[in-house]
Amino acid sequence: MKKIIPLEAGDYYLTPEGYRCFTEQYHLKRGYCCESGCRHCPYGFNKNTLKKK
């Protein structure tokens, strides 16, 4: 079962299109890479090569 992480200030911002974009701060709190190619991934996952740095 996944742990629910409460959202705090700085965990995300809204894109011009109205989507939530999670920041590096949120990803580090979550503690793992979801391998979805997130814009602010601190784990270095590259969606094109399917590898972490």
Order of alpha helices (4+ residues) and beta strands (2+ residues): beta-beta-alpha-beta-beta
